[in-house]
Structures are given as C-alpha cells and as structure tokens.
Amino acid sequence: MKGPQGYATIVNIAMNVLLGLIISIAVLLYMGTFMPVPLTAEAVIGSTVSSFFVGFAVGMLLPIMDWAFAIIGALKVKNGFVQYLIIACTLGVCMGVCITCGNAIISQIGVGGWPAVGGFIASFIGFIVLCAVALVIVFLKPVQIMAAKISGFDPAAAMQPDTEAEAAL
C-alpha cells in the first residue's frame, strides 16, 4: 500500500473502522434511551461490520474529496483550518447519509420492508450524520498522518510547488 492509492485506501479503511465502531456504539446507546436495546458485543460487531463495508464501498466509489475541493474552490477559501472543516463536513455528511441508508436497508428490509427502512432513516439520519461529522473532524487529521507514514505519500508535500521550477521562472 504505497503511493497515493495506498494513502487513500489506508485513510478509507481507518476512517471507516473508526466511524463504524463509534457510530454503532452511539446509535445503540441512543436507541436504548427510548426502547430496550441491549448493548452487546454481537450488536456492536454486526453494526460495525455493515457500517464498515457500506462506508468503504462509498469511499472507494464516490469522489467525496473532489466534491470537498470543489466546494473549497467555489467558496474561494484560503484558510487551511476552514478548508479542513469543509473537507471533514463533506466527508462526514456523505458517509453519515450512506451509512444510515445502507444500514437501514441491511437491518430493516427483512424485518418490516421498505416502511421500516424509511422509519429507520427518518429516526436516525440526523443523529448519525452529526456523529459522523464530529468523528471525521476529530479523527481525519491523525488518520491522514498515519496513512502518510505507512504509504510514504504525503499529499501536502505533493501539492507543494517545485521550488526549483519556481526559481527558474
């Protein structure tokens, strides 16, 4: 897992493990406040696995980072911290929505059909998206640092202009 593709894959895997695990626990605790839902290892692992696979597939298939950079460009944002927040919010919203919808289909379609899927989405989308955005804001930077060390690719360094080429101009 070297180079830019390795970096992207490592970030995708690590973020989806974190999102899947923490969102699963948060949703089970949230559900437990208004109905008896046991917080068991089986429930956490099952929800984490489905969240991971949904999130990983979405992360590999959708150009979410490109969307974030398009928003940054359209808003002409120059501040690095604000750029980070836009990237984190874009990733969090996209992943939260997709994880909610994917898990709703996986867990509810056999139980109550499409009405149950819609009810799950309506009940949990706001909470899950909020959790996902907060988690991405907190964990994205450390995961990116880890991925850069493992893959040997640092996107920040790759985006720096070549100083020799600049000197020649």
ABEGO torsion letter per residue (X at the ends): XBEAAAAAAAAAAAAAAAAAAAAAAAAAAAAAAABBBBBBAAAAAAAAAAAAAAAAAAAAABBAAAAAAAAAAAAGBABAAAAAAAAAAAAAAAAAAAAAAAAAAAAAAAAAEAAAAAAAAAAAAAAAAAAAAAAAAAAAAAAAAAAAAAAGBBAAAAABBBAAAAAAX
